[in-house]
Amino acid sequence: MSSPDWWVTIVAAGVPAVAAVNAAIIASRASKAVRRTEIKAQQVRDLEERVHSKKHEIYEPMLTTFQKLLTESPPVGAEAEEALKRIRDFSTWVLIYGSDEAIAAFRRFKQGPHNPGTDMWQLYADFILAARKDLGYPETGVSHEHVVGLYKADA
């Protein structure tokens, strides 16, 4: 073998080796990027789960309170104080965890008694539907009539 043929053989063998090393480096970096993305996605899922859990925790007492206010005799004494406390607590936390729609519906419901002629059942249904969307049913098919109809025979 002559000297130039020897170099051609070395170069011909070296090019695939260099390409293989580069491919391994690129694959390693891609694998690390995929792992980082999976970790971030898991962190987002965990955060969403915590927020959803917190939403359920803050909505439940308020939904129960509103339902009682509309279907039972008005609370008095300690029961009225407890209802007011739940409303105040919810007012604080819905601003943090609630959707824009839920915050607006809650505000309208709270302001309803101060506006003569307001249909509180309609405002209640607005709030319930906003809460349903906020708690995991964004494409809900439930209407105002469904909500009110559960409590009023003439709805």
N, C-alpha and C positions, 0 to 999 in steps of 0.2 A: 504494500500500500504506500502510495506517495503521501507526502506531508499535506498537500491540500485536501486530499480525500479524507484524511484523518479528521481535520477540522470540520468538514462538512458533516461527517458522522456525529461528531460531538454536538454540533449546533442542531442537527436534526433530532438528536435525542434530548437535547437540553430544552428546546422550545416547548415540547409537550410537558416536560417536568415543571418548567416555570409556569406554564398555563395551569397545571394541576394545583400547584401551590397557591397561585392567585385565586383560583376557583374555591379552594378550601378556605382561604382568608375571607373571601366575599360571603361564602355560605355561613361561616362562623359569625360574621357581623350581622347577616340577615337573621340568623337564629336568635342572636341576642336582642335584636330589634323586635322580633316577634314575641319573645318572652316579656320584654318591657311593655309591649302593647297589651299582651294578655294580662299582665299584672295591673296595668292601669284600668283595663276593662273590668276586672274583678273588683278593683277599688270603687269604680263608679257604680257597679251593681250593689256592692255593700252599702255605699252611701245612699243610693236610691231606696234600698230596703229599710235603712234606718229612718229616712225621711218618711217613707210610707207608714212605717210603724208609728212614728210620732204623730203623723196626720190622723191616723185612726184613734190614737190616744186623746188628741185634743177635740176631734169631732164628736166622738161618742157621747160624752156628757152633755154637750150642747144640743145635739139632735134629740136626745132624750128629754132635756129641759124644755125645748121648744114644743115637742109633741105633747108634753104634760100641760104646758101653758095654754095650748089650743084645745085640749080635749077634757081637761079637768077643771074643777073650780079654782079660781085664782088662789095662789099660795098666800099664806099669812104667817106672821111671826118669823120663827126660825127657818121655816121652809122657804119663805120669801127671801130672807137674807141669803140662804144657800143658793137659791136660783140666781140672785144678783151676783153673787161671788163667781158662780160658774160662767155667767155672761161676761163679767169683767176679765176673768182668766182667759176665756176664749178670745175676747177682743184683743188681748195682747198677743196670743200665740197664732191666731189666724193671720195676723200681719206678717209673721215670720214664715209659716209653713203653708198658708193657703194660697190658692191660685188667685189671680186678679178677679176672675169671675166670682169665686166664692167670697172674696172680701167685699165686692160690690153688692152681692146678694145679701150678705149678712148686714151690711150697712142699711140697705133698703128695709130689711125686716125690722131692724132696731128702730128705724125712724118711722115705720108704719103707724104705730099708735098715735104719733104726733100729727098725723095728716088725716083729717076727717074724710070719711068715705073710702079709706084704703081697704082693699080686700086682703086681710092678713093671710088667708089661705093661699092666695095667689103668691104672695111674698114668701110664704113658707115653702110652697112648691118650688119657687125659683131657687131658694136656698138648698133644698134637698137635692135638686138636680145638679146644682153647682158642686155640692159635696160629693155626689155620686161620681161626677167627672173627675174631681180632684182625688178621689180615693181609688181610682182605677178603672172607671167605666167611661172613658172619654167619648166613645161612640154610642152612648146610651140611647135607646129607643123609647125610654119611659118619658111620658109627657106630663104636663101639669094635671091633666084630667086623671091620670093614673094615681098620682100622689094624693090629690084631694079626694078622689073617689074611695080611697081606703078609709077615710075618716068621715066623709059626709055622704049620706044616702042620695042626696039630690045633685051630686056632682057628676 
